[in-house]
Amino acid sequence: MTENQTPDNSTSWGRRGFLAAMGIGVGAAIVGLPAQASAAGAWSNPTIGRITSGFRPPSRPTHSGTDVANSQGTAIRAANAGKIVGVRTNSYPGDTRPGLLPGRTGNAVLIDHLNGYRTYYGHIYSAGVSVGQTVSAGQYIAAMGTTGNSTGPHLHFEVLVNGSPTNPYTFLANRGITLGSSAPIGGAGWPTVKQGSTGTLVKVVQHLLSANGHSLVVDGNFGSVSVAAAKAFQTKKGLVADGVVGPKTWPKLILEVKSGSTGSRAKAAQVALNRQGASLVVDGNFGSVSVAAAKAFQTKKGLVADGLIGPLTWEVLV
């Protein structure tokens, strides 16, 4: 999954002045910025997937980022806290018009992290943020796509330091993160439900546990009975049976919900959609009204709006 790229040298903040302000000498700059001089706290892996093209290899000396491939709609997250300073959403697959930065094509998001750090997210399907918005590390910002000069769904990820692209894989590795593999901050986007948790998210988990064969009273209270059901489910799936529904358990727990789905899995999706602003009757029948609500949510979040609640939609939905 590749695209044609040329380096962006259009912006300069004065590297020597920046280094002086950060208390870093020119000699230190030659070997790279230290991990503690991050933009705004902890860094995060921006997405999960397979590396398909690296930073400026001999065969592609102008490729100023690293490509991470996965299915269209895969969640893309902010690599660090910052402010959205650029969004492009009017591109399409095969579009060769200039993009958000010179030499780039396709839909994209650009984040300013202060202290000279910026990150660029290219070829996205659609953005879930707007210019001027403040985001935190690990926050959902876009859905993976293949807009612009691209051969398949992937994220073209760049790290720019004072306007100059640096190797994203090495940059994150120096901060203990393996690009494409490490779980993003927040556990790949999945929330945590544990003993004592209450509310509608607990109801979603209880419905899903019921759909997986562990009958529960859906009361929104994750007490001893729910914990026992979670432990039994985790044991069955070969997971650590701690009763905590987190980033390892969610992907095993969720079930596909689509038009015509019934029962507890449909109720789980309906409750989850209601948490996001829908006004569905939780009747366990995923009909046209529920499908329309799912499509509206997917459109809002930049996902493929097919009305099917699969892994990509579930991750953003909860």
PEVEN-V273445 format. One record per pair of residues at least 4 apart in sequence whose C-alpha atoms are under 6 Angstrom apart, sorted by the first residue. I is the first residue (numbers start at 1). J is the second residue. If there is no record, write none. Layout:
i:I j:J
i:I j:J
This chain:
i:1 j:52
i:1 j:151
i:1 j:152
i:2 j:150
i:2 j:151
i:3 j:149
i:3 j:150
i:5 j:62
i:5 j:63
i:5 j:103
i:5 j:104
i:6 j:62
i:6 j:103
i:7 j:62
i:7 j:64
i:8 j:102
i:11 j:163
i:12 j:162
i:12 j:163
i:13 j:162
i:19 j:24
i:20 j:24
i:29 j:33
i:35 j:175
i:39 j:113
i:39 j:114
i:39 j:115
i:40 j:81
i:43 j:79
i:43 j:80
i:44 j:79
i:44 j:138
i:44 j:184
i:44 j:185
i:45 j:79
i:45 j:179
i:45 j:184
i:46 j:76
i:46 j:77
i:46 j:78
i:46 j:79
i:47 j:76
i:47 j:180
i:48 j:180
i:48 j:181
i:49 j:68
i:49 j:69
i:49 j:70
i:49 j:180
i:50 j:68
i:50 j:69
i:51 j:67
i:51 j:68
i:52 j:67
i:53 j:66
i:53 j:67
i:54 j:66
i:55 j:63
i:55 j:64
i:55 j:65
i:55 j:66
i:55 j:167
i:56 j:60
i:56 j:61
i:56 j:62
i:56 j:63
i:56 j:64
i:57 j:61
i:64 j:165
i:65 j:157
i:65 j:158
i:66 j:156
i:66 j:157
i:67 j:155
i:67 j:156
i:68 j:154
i:68 j:155
i:69 j:154
i:70 j:154
i:72 j:144
i:72 j:145
i:72 j:153
i:73 j:143
i:73 j:144
i:73 j:303
i:74 j:143
i:74 j:144
i:74 j:312
i:75 j:143
i:76 j:140
i:76 j:141
i:76 j:142
i:76 j:143
i:77 j:138
i:77 j:139
i:77 j:140
i:77 j:141
i:78 j:137
i:78 j:138
i:78 j:139
i:79 j:137
i:80 j:137
i:81 j:135
i:81 j:136
i:81 j:137
i:82 j:112
i:82 j:113
i:82 j:134
i:82 j:135
i:83 j:111
i:83 j:112
i:83 j:133
i:83 j:134
i:84 j:111
i:84 j:131
i:84 j:132
i:84 j:133
i:85 j:110
i:85 j:111
i:85 j:131
i:86 j:109
i:86 j:110
i:86 j:131
i:87 j:108
i:87 j:109
i:88 j:107
i:88 j:108
i:89 j:107
i:91 j:106
i:91 j:107
i:92 j:147
i:92 j:148
i:93 j:146
i:93 j:147
i:93 j:148
i:94 j:148
i:94 j:149
i:95 j:148
i:96 j:105
i:96 j:148
i:96 j:149
i:98 j:105
i:99 j:104
i:99 j:105
i:99 j:106
i:105 j:148
i:106 j:123
i:106 j:147
i:106 j:148
i:107 j:123
i:107 j:124
i:108 j:121
i:108 j:122
i:108 j:123
i:108 j:124
i:109 j:120
i:109 j:121
i:110 j:119
i:110 j:120
i:111 j:118
i:111 j:119
i:112 j:118
i:113 j:117
i:113 j:118
i:116 j:161
i:116 j:162
i:117 j:160
i:117 j:161
i:118 j:160
i:119 j:158
i:119 j:159
i:120 j:157
i:120 j:158
i:121 j:156
i:121 j:157
i:122 j:155
i:122 j:156
i:123 j:145
i:123 j:146
i:123 j:147
i:124 j:143
i:124 j:144
i:124 j:145
i:125 j:143
i:125 j:144
i:125 j:145
i:126 j:142
i:126 j:143
i:126 j:302
i:127 j:142
i:127 j:302
i:128 j:141
i:128 j:142
i:128 j:301
i:128 j:302
i:129 j:141
i:138 j:184
i:138 j:185
i:143 j:302
i:143 j:303
i:144 j:154
i:145 j:153
i:145 j:154
i:146 j:150
i:146 j:152
i:146 j:153
i:158 j:168
i:159 j:165
i:159 j:166
i:159 j:168
i:160 j:164
i:160 j:165
i:160 j:166
i:167 j:171
i:169 j:179
i:172 j:177
i:173 j:177
i:173 j:178
i:177 j:182
i:178 j:182
i:183 j:187
i:183 j:188
i:184 j:188
i:187 j:247
i:190 j:247
i:192 j:245
i:192 j:246
i:193 j:197
i:193 j:244
i:193 j:245
i:194 j:244
i:195 j:222
i:195 j:223
i:196 j:222
i:196 j:223
i:197 j:222
i:198 j:202
i:198 j:220
i:198 j:221
i:199 j:220
i:200 j:220
i:202 j:220
i:203 j:218
i:203 j:220
i:204 j:268
i:206 j:218
i:207 j:264
i:207 j:268
i:208 j:265
i:209 j:214
i:210 j:214
i:210 j:215
i:210 j:216
i:211 j:264
i:211 j:265
i:214 j:229
i:222 j:226
i:227 j:243
i:230 j:243
i:231 j:241
i:231 j:242
i:231 j:243
i:234 j:239
i:234 j:241
i:235 j:239
i:235 j:241
i:245 j:249
i:246 j:250
i:256 j:309
i:256 j:310
i:257 j:261
i:257 j:308
i:257 j:309
i:258 j:308
i:259 j:286
i:259 j:287
i:260 j:286
i:260 j:287
i:261 j:266
i:261 j:286
i:262 j:266
i:262 j:284
i:262 j:285
i:263 j:284
i:266 j:284
i:266 j:286
i:267 j:282
i:267 j:284
i:270 j:282
i:273 j:278
i:274 j:278
i:274 j:279
i:286 j:290
i:291 j:307
i:294 j:307
i:295 j:305
i:295 j:306
i:295 j:307
i:298 j:303
i:298 j:305
i:299 j:303
i:299 j:305
i:309 j:313
i:310 j:314
i:313 j:317
